[in-house]
Amino acid sequence: MFQKLVTTKFFTNKGENTLLNKLKGIFEYKKPYYFDALVGFFRASGYFRIREFLNKVSKIRILVGINVDNLVLEATLRGLLFRELS
């Protein structure tokens, strides 16, 4: 019996189905104008891993539901654009 392939805009990080792999696939085949994400946790290390893709997007919105790390929190409280420190 064949399994039906179901596509969705929602996914969880299981096995090879990671956010990084999903974004690589999207940005390889499409040119998104907006990037909207709803996440439970948001860490600066994850942001820096996907930033190369986000540089190609005109409008970025990330809604965090539970927790952010101190680097993201500090930038947000100061009203700064989030940039990697050199």
C-alpha positions as CSV (number, residue, x, y, z in Angstrom):
1,M,0.0,0.0,0.0
2,F,1.3,3.5,-0.9
3,Q,1.4,6.3,1.6
4,K,-0.2,9.5,0.5
5,L,2.2,12.4,0.5
6,V,0.7,15.3,2.4
7,T,2.3,18.8,2.3
8,T,1.8,21.3,5.0
9,K,3.2,24.6,6.1
10,F,3.5,23.2,9.7
11,F,6.2,20.7,10.7
12,T,8.2,19.5,13.7
13,N,11.9,18.9,14.1
14,K,12.0,15.1,13.7
15,G,14.9,13.3,12.1
16,E,16.0,15.1,8.9
17,N,12.9,17.3,9.0
18,T,14.7,20.3,10.6
19,L,13.9,24.0,10.2
20,L,17.2,24.5,8.5
21,N,16.6,21.8,5.9
22,K,13.0,23.1,5.3
23,L,14.3,26.7,4.8
24,K,17.1,25.5,2.4
25,G,14.4,23.7,0.3
26,I,12.1,26.7,0.3
27,F,14.7,29.3,-0.6
28,E,16.3,27.0,-3.3
29,Y,13.0,26.8,-5.3
30,K,11.1,29.9,-4.3
31,K,11.8,33.6,-3.7
32,P,9.6,34.5,-0.7
33,Y,8.8,38.2,-0.1
34,Y,7.6,37.6,3.5
35,F,8.8,35.3,6.2
36,D,6.3,34.7,9.0
37,A,7.2,32.2,11.7
38,L,5.5,31.1,14.9
39,V,7.9,29.3,17.3
40,G,7.9,28.3,20.9
41,F,11.6,29.0,21.6
42,F,13.9,31.4,19.7
43,R,17.7,31.3,20.2
44,A,20.3,33.6,18.6
45,S,22.3,30.6,17.5
46,G,19.3,29.4,15.4
47,Y,18.8,32.9,14.0
48,F,22.4,33.1,12.8
49,R,22.1,29.7,11.1
50,I,19.1,30.9,9.0
51,R,20.1,34.5,8.5
52,E,21.7,33.9,5.1
53,F,18.2,33.0,3.9
54,L,16.4,35.8,5.7
55,N,18.7,38.4,4.0
56,K,16.8,37.7,0.8
57,V,13.3,38.5,2.4
58,S,11.8,42.0,2.5
59,K,9.6,41.5,5.6
60,I,10.3,39.2,8.5
61,R,8.0,38.5,11.4
62,I,8.8,36.0,14.1
63,L,6.3,35.4,16.9
64,V,7.9,33.7,19.9
65,G,5.5,31.9,22.3
66,I,7.5,30.8,25.3
67,N,11.1,31.9,25.6
68,V,14.1,33.7,24.0
69,D,17.7,33.8,25.0
70,N,19.4,36.8,26.6
71,L,21.0,38.1,23.4
72,V,17.6,38.2,21.6
73,L,15.9,39.7,24.6
74,E,18.5,42.4,25.0
75,A,18.3,43.5,21.4
76,T,14.5,43.5,21.5
77,L,14.3,45.6,24.7
78,R,16.7,48.1,23.2
79,G,14.7,48.2,20.0
80,L,17.6,47.1,17.8
81,L,17.7,45.2,14.6
82,F,19.3,41.9,15.5
83,R,22.8,41.8,14.0
84,E,25.7,39.4,14.7
85,L,28.3,40.9,16.9
86,S,31.8,41.0,15.3
